[in-house]
Amino acid sequence: MENIRQAIERAKRHGGQQSGIGPESLRHDARQVFGDGQESADWIQEVKLDVGQLQSERIFAFDGKDLRSRSFDMLRTEILQSMDQKGWRTLAVTSPTPRCGKTVTAVNLALSVARQRERQVILADLDLRKPNLATCLGLKCSEGTAGVIEGRIEFRDLAQAFHLR
């Protein structure tokens, strides 16, 4: 924990610019990976999600009328207000132990945010040991985030836009 605190303090002192990973550099890199604007949506594969599969995995925040989604809507509102006040655009859901609900929480929260017309969501499974996002959504994936990091696959070949059926 001390190492993390020290790294944060160093980053604050140096403004993140010495290593070339300052905010503007990150935005530029993100535009190269994710695209910038509507034209980037042309290469994203569209996938239809099965509502029955989602519900069997305790995913229900895609339906704002479902009473079970209300807790995620309240969480979404609190998080987005806090993020907006601080100018943050990225949220990570993590935990110290496996199997405690990170994926279910992240997916429900992402779907709740995605129901907001003015918001866009990119949901990425960064659990490199035991990724579970694709399984939770009922998708088949031969490669994941580790493949992008290791250069075996391009992000654009992995990205998928979801629709409900």
N, C-alpha and C positions, 0 to 999 in steps of 0.2 A: 504494500500500500504506500509505503514511504517513497518507493521508486516512482510511482505514478504521480504523487504530489510534486516531487522534484521535477519531473518532466513537464508537468503543467506550468510550474513556476518558470522554468527555462523558456518555455514557449511564450509565456506572457512577456518576459523580459526582452526576448528577441523578436516578438511580433510574428513569429513563424516564417519570416522572410528569408533568413539565412539559408535554410535548407531548400528553398524554392517551393515551399508548400503553403504559401500565404493564401488568403481568401480569394484573391483574383486568380492566382495560379490554379487553385482547386476548381473555380468556376470554369476556367478555360478547359481544363482536363475533363470535367464532367460534360461539357458541351461536345467534346470530341467523342466520348463514349456514348452518351445518351442522346445526342443530337440537340438542336436548339430550335424549337418551333414545330409547326404542324408537319412539315415535310418528314420529320423523323418518325412519325407514326406510320409511314408507308411500309417500313421494313419490319414492323412488329407483328409477329404471328398472333392471330386471334384464336382463342380457345374458348369453347363453351363449357361452363362448369355445371355439374349436375347438382341441383338443389338437394336432392335426397342424400347424395354423398356428403355435401356440406353439413347438413343437419345431423347426419350420423357422426360427424367429427365435432359436434357442438359449435358449428359456425352458423350464425344466424343474423349477424349485424348487416347483411346485405338487404334485409327487409326492415325498413324503419317502422313498419306497423306491428312487427313482432315485439311483444312486451319484453322478451329476453334481450333485445338489442338496446333497451333503454340505458342499462348500466354502461354499455360501451359508448353510447351517445353522450352521456354525462362525462365520462372519462375523456372522450374526444374533445368536448368543449373546453374542459379545464386545461388539457394539454395544449390545444391549439392557441388558446388565449395566452398561456405562459410562453409558448414558443414565439408567437407574434410579438409580444412585449420585448423579448430578448433578441429578436431578429434571427432566430434559429430556423433552419429548414430541414434538419435531419433528426430523426428519433430512433433510438435503438431500444429493443426490448431484450433484456438479458436476465440471467439469474445465476446464483452460485452452484446450483445443482441441476441435474437432468430431470426431465419428466415432471416439471412443476407448472406447466401451462404457458410457456413462452410462445409457442407457435399458435395455440388457440387464441391467446390474447392479442398477438401481433396481427393475425389474420382478421379477427373481429374488429380490432381498432382500425386497421387499414380499410376495411370495407365501410366502416362507419364514416371515416374521413372522406372516402371516395364518393359517398352520397352527397357531399357538399359540392355544388356545381363549380365553385371558384377554386377548388382544391384538386391537386393531382397527387397520385400516390405511386411510388415505386416500392414494392415489397420484395425484399431480397432475403434469402435464407443464408445467413453467414455462419451457420453451424457447420464447420468443415468436417467434423468427426461423424456426426449423425444427423445429416439434414433431413427434415421431416415435412417441409412446406409442400413439396410436390405431392407426397402421399396424402397429406391432409386435404389437399384440393382435388384429389383423385386424378392426378396427372402422372404421366410416365416421362421420366427424364433420365437420359443416359449420362448426361454431364450436369454439373451444377456450378456453383460459385467457384469451387476449387479449380474446375477446368478453365474458367476465365482467368483466374489469378495465375495459374501455371501456363497459360498461353495455348492450351489445347483446343480452345473454342473461343469464338468472338462473342461479346455480349449480345450483339444483334441476333446471333443464332440461338441464344438462350431466352431472350425477352419474349414475353407473351402477354397479350391483353386479354382480360377475362370478361366473359359475358355469361349470364345465367340462362339455363334452358329449363 
